[in-house]
Amino acid sequence: MSAPENERVRRIEVGERYVLDSFAVLALLSKEPGSERVQALLKKAKVGEADVSMTWVNVGEVTYIVERRWGKARVHQVLGTLEATAVEIHEVGRDLTLTAAEIKAEYPLAYADAFAAALAMREQAVLVTGDPEFEQLEAVLPLDWLPDPE
């Protein structure tokens, strides 16, 4: 059972390293609740005060959702914006793939979400999300919860 929103605690224990999942990027693009938090992290990354990253798998997830919602022209705009920001986009190699598979085997979450979790674990970073699938990882992964768009 999930904790009520007012009982969720932002667990930012690891420092200034963050991994964005697709929920965080889509919140930013849609100007949904939590977009201000993501924007603030990107500004900190731009001036070297934080490391913000994601995987190409999660970029792909954002891409297909953007295309479904807003069309292919917006995809090119989003990709250009992501690549121009201070977000480091990580290639998905053998080790990250196997870690994601291990996470997916242990926890019932989407495969792309397992890549975000694997990257956060590898980088000892805080995962920025609002996706309730990640609640089951709260004990093993520091999470920065964005509000539900409701």
C-alpha positions in Angstrom: 0.0 0.0 0.0 1.4 3.4 -0.9 2.0 6.1 1.6 -0.3 9.2 1.5 1.3 12.0 -0.4 1.8 14.1 2.7 3.8 11.3 4.3 6.2 10.8 1.4 9.6 12.0 2.2 12.1 13.3 -0.3 15.2 11.1 0.2 18.1 13.1 -1.1 20.9 11.4 0.8 23.4 10.6 -1.9 24.3 14.1 -3.0 23.9 16.1 -6.1 23.5 13.2 -8.6 20.1 12.6 -10.2 18.6 10.3 -12.7 15.4 11.3 -14.5 12.9 8.7 -15.6 10.3 9.3 -18.3 7.8 10.5 -15.8 10.1 13.4 -14.8 10.8 14.5 -18.4 7.2 14.2 -19.4 6.1 16.3 -16.4 8.6 19.0 -17.6 7.4 18.9 -21.2 3.7 19.0 -20.2 4.3 21.6 -17.4 2.6 19.3 -15.0 3.1 19.5 -11.2 6.8 18.7 -10.5 8.0 20.4 -13.7 9.5 23.2 -11.6 11.6 20.6 -9.6 12.9 19.1 -12.8 13.6 22.5 -14.3 15.5 23.5 -11.1 17.7 20.3 -11.4 18.5 21.1 -15.0 19.5 24.6 -14.1 21.8 23.2 -11.3 23.3 20.8 -13.8 23.9 23.6 -16.4 26.0 25.5 -13.9 27.8 22.4 -12.6 26.1 22.1 -9.3 24.5 18.7 -10.0 24.8 15.8 -12.3 21.6 14.9 -14.1 21.4 11.8 -16.3 19.2 9.3 -18.0 19.5 6.3 -20.3 18.8 6.1 -24.0 16.1 3.5 -23.2 14.3 6.1 -21.1 14.8 8.7 -23.8 13.2 6.2 -26.2 10.3 5.9 -23.9 9.9 9.7 -23.8 10.2 9.8 -27.6 7.3 7.3 -28.3 5.1 9.0 -25.8 5.8 12.5 -27.2 5.1 11.2 -30.8 1.7 9.7 -29.7 0.7 12.8 -27.8 2.0 15.6 -30.0 3.4 14.2 -33.3 6.7 13.5 -34.9 7.7 17.2 -35.3 7.6 17.6 -31.5 9.9 14.5 -31.1 12.7 16.2 -33.0 12.3 19.3 -30.8 12.3 17.3 -27.6 15.4 15.3 -28.7 17.2 18.5 -29.6 16.3 20.1 -26.3 17.4 17.0 -24.3 20.7 16.8 -26.1 21.3 20.6 -25.6 20.7 20.5 -21.9 23.2 19.3 -19.3 21.5 15.9 -19.1 24.0 13.2 -19.7 22.4 10.5 -21.7 24.0 7.1 -21.0 24.4 4.3 -23.6 23.0 1.0 -22.4 25.7 -1.6 -22.4 26.0 -5.1 -21.1 26.4 -4.3 -17.4 23.5 -1.8 -17.2 21.3 -4.1 -19.2 22.0 -7.1 -16.9 21.4 -4.9 -13.8 18.1 -3.7 -15.2 17.2 -7.3 -16.0 18.0 -8.3 -12.4 15.8 -5.4 -11.1 13.0 -6.4 -13.5 13.2 -10.0 -12.3 12.9 -9.0 -8.7 10.3 -6.2 -8.9 7.2 -6.0 -11.0 7.9 -2.7 -12.8 8.2 -1.7 -16.5 11.3 -2.7 -18.2 12.3 0.9 -19.1 11.8 1.8 -15.5 14.3 -0.9 -14.5 16.9 0.9 -16.6 16.3 4.2 -14.8 16.7 2.3 -11.5 19.8 0.5 -12.6 21.4 3.8 -13.7 20.6 5.4 -10.4 22.1 2.5 -8.5 25.2 2.5 -10.6 25.7 6.2 -10.4 24.7 6.3 -6.7 22.1 8.9 -7.6 18.7 10.0 -6.6 15.9 8.8 -9.0 13.5 11.7 -9.8 10.0 10.3 -10.5 6.4 10.4 -9.7 5.7 7.0 -11.0 4.1 4.9 -8.3 5.8 1.7 -9.7 9.0 2.9 -7.9 7.4 2.8 -4.4 8.5 -0.8 -4.1 12.1 0.4 -4.5 12.1 3.0 -1.7 14.0 0.8 0.6 16.9 0.2 -1.9 17.0 3.4 -3.9 16.9 7.1 -2.9 13.8 8.7 -4.6 12.8 12.3 -5.2 9.1 12.2 -5.6 7.3 14.5 -8.0 3.6 15.1 -7.3 1.0 13.2 -9.2 -0.5 15.2 -12.1 -4.0 14.1 -11.1 
